[in-house]
Amino acid sequence: MEKWTPKHEAPEPLEGPVVATVTGGTILWFVLFVVQVPFYGWFDDRGHAWWIWVCLAGAGLGLIGIWYVRGRDAALKRAAAAQAGAPRADGATASGSTATS
């Protein structure tokens, strides 16, 4: 059996509204949790109470995800600004020279 090697370069990953997507998913998990809480007894009688806690776990992990993707988005923007030579907050550019007015 011969080793598999790719025949072409992998495409660049698609960047989209990641923060909005994760935030929307987190809201959806929390809404599902809130909608199911009044029916806890019904779920518990049928052995499906774990569904409610899965929704709460999804909302909690979504909060961690929002924190992560916001930080990632900010880091990507900082890197793009530094690569473009945009002035920093202290008045210096990415190349180290000081901007004057």
C-alpha positions in Angstrom: 0.0 0.0 0.0 1.5 3.3 -1.0 1.5 6.4 1.1 -1.2 9.0 0.2 0.1 12.4 -0.8 -2.0 15.4 -1.7 -2.0 16.3 -5.4 -2.6 20.0 -4.9 -2.5 22.7 -2.2 -5.3 22.8 0.3 -7.5 25.9 -0.1 -7.4 28.7 2.4 -10.0 28.3 5.2 -13.1 30.3 4.7 -13.5 33.2 7.2 -17.0 34.3 8.0 -18.9 36.0 10.8 -17.5 33.6 13.4 -18.4 35.7 16.5 -21.9 36.1 15.3 -22.3 32.4 14.5 -21.0 31.3 18.0 -23.1 34.0 19.7 -26.2 32.8 17.8 -25.6 29.2 18.7 -25.1 30.1 22.4 -28.4 32.0 22.4 -30.1 29.1 20.8 -28.8 26.6 23.4 -29.9 29.0 26.2 -33.4 29.5 24.7 -33.8 25.7 24.4 -32.8 25.4 28.1 -35.3 28.0 29.2 -38.1 26.5 27.1 -37.5 23.0 28.5 -37.2 24.0 32.2 -41.0 24.2 32.8 -41.3 20.7 31.6 -38.6 19.2 33.8 -41.1 16.8 35.5 -42.2 15.5 32.2 -38.6 14.9 31.0 -37.7 13.4 34.3 -40.6 10.9 34.3 -39.5 9.6 30.9 -35.8 9.5 31.8 -34.8 12.4 29.5 -33.9 15.0 32.1 -30.4 15.0 30.7 -31.7 16.9 27.6 -32.2 20.0 29.7 -28.7 19.8 31.2 -27.2 19.3 27.7 -28.8 22.6 26.7 -27.4 24.3 29.7 -24.0 22.8 29.0 -24.2 24.0 25.4 -25.0 27.5 26.6 -22.1 27.5 29.1 -19.6 26.2 26.6 -20.9 28.7 24.1 -20.0 31.5 26.5 -16.4 30.1 26.6 -16.6 30.0 22.8 -17.7 33.6 22.5 -14.8 34.7 24.7 -12.4 32.6 22.6 -13.5 33.8 19.1 -13.7 37.4 20.2 -10.0 37.2 21.3 -9.1 35.4 18.1 -10.9 38.0 16.0 -9.1 40.8 17.8 -5.7 39.1 17.4 -6.3 38.6 13.6 -7.2 42.3 13.3 -4.1 43.3 15.3 -1.9 41.1 13.0 -3.5 42.5 9.9 -2.9 46.1 11.1 0.7 45.4 12.1 1.3 43.8 8.7 -0.1 46.8 6.9 2.1 49.2 8.8 -0.8 51.0 10.4 0.1 53.3 13.3 -0.2 51.9 16.8 -1.8 53.6 19.8 1.6 54.9 21.0 2.2 56.7 17.6 4.7 54.3 16.2 4.2 52.2 13.1 4.8 48.5 12.8 8.2 49.2 11.3 9.2 51.1 14.4 9.2 54.7 13.1 7.2 57.4 14.9 4.4 59.0 13.0 4.4 62.8 13.0 1.6 65.3 12.1 
